[in-house]
Amino acid sequence: MISKFLSKLKSVLFKSSVSVDAPLKKEKKATKSAKTSKTKTKTKTKTKTKSVNSKKNIETLTTLPGVGAKSAKALYEAGFKTTKAVIAADEKDLLAVSGVGINLVKKLKKLK
C-alpha cells in the first residue's frame, strides 16, 4: 500500500504517465463484493432454514395414515402445515387438494 502511495506521489510530482488509480479502484470494488457476498450468504441461510422447516413439516404429515410423500407435499402446499390442521379440516377442503382422494379423507376422518 505504501509502495502504491509512493508511485502515485511520483507520478503526480513528475507528471509521468504511470497511473495507479485503476488498482485502487479494483480494491474498493473487491471490498464491496466481499460485503455483498456476506449478505448473500445470510439470505441463503434464511432460505435454507425455511426449506428445512418445510421438509420437516412434510415428513410430519407423512405420519398420518394413508398420507405418502406426494400427498403430504400437496397438503403442505395447500396450507395444511400440521397434522392437527389436516385432521381438523373439512372434507371439502381436503378433497380440493390435488392428490387427495375420498379414501384418504375417510382415513383421516377416522382419526377425529
N, C-alpha and C positions, 0 to 999 in steps of 0.2 A: 504494500500500500504506500509505503514511504517512497519507494522507487517510482511508482506511478505519479506521485505528487511532484517529485523532483523532475521527472521527464516533462511533466506539464509545465512546470515553472521554467524549465529550459526553453521549451517551445514558445512560451509567452515572452520571455526575455530576449531570445534570439530570433524570434519570429520565423521559426523553421516550420516546415510543412508536416511535422510529426503531430498526429492527432491522437490524443489519449482519451478523448470523450467517449468514444464507442465502447471500450471495455468497461468504463464506469457505468454507462447506461445498461450494459448487459448485466452487471452485478445487481443493479436495482431491480431489473426485471426478474432476476433469479430469486431475489428475496420476496418479491410479490408472488411469484409462482409457488414458493415454499409456503407462503401464508394461505394461498387458495387451496393448496393440496391438503393443508390441515383441515380446512373447513369441509372439503370433500370427504375426508375420512370420517369426520363427525357425522355427516349426513348418511354416509354408508353404514355406519354402525347403528344409527337410528332405524334405518330401513331393515337392517339385518335383525334387530330385536323384534321389530314388528312381524317380520316373516317367521321368526322362530316362534313367537307367541301364536300366530295363526296356525302354524303346523301343530303346535301342542293342542290347540283347541280342536282342530280337525281330528287329531288322534283320540282326543277325549270323546268326540262324537261317535267314533267307531266302536266304543264300548257298549253302545246301545244295541239291543238285539235286532239283527237284520240290517244294520247300517254298515255298509262297506266303505272303502276309501272314496269311491266316486260319489256315492250319495252323501257322505259326510262333507265332502268338499262343496257339493251343491247346496246342502243345508247351510253351511257356513257362509257361503257367498250370498244366500238369500236372506241372511240376517239372523239366523239361529246360531248364536255363538256358544251356547252352553247346552248341556243335556237337559237341564231344567226348562230351558226355553223351548226345546223341541217337544218335551213331554207336555208342557202347558199349552202348546199351540193348538189352534182349531184344525180340524181335519181338512177343511177347505184350503187353509193357508199352506198346510203341508203338501197337499195334492197339487198346488200351484207350482211347487218346486220341481224342475225337471230332474228326472232320475229317481223320483219318489213315487211309488205306486200305492195302490189300495192295500195290498198285502202288508207293506211296510207300515202304513198308517195304522192298520189293525194291530200289528205287533206293538207299536208304540203306545196305543191307547190302552192296551192291557196293563201297561206299567202304572197307570194312574191309580 
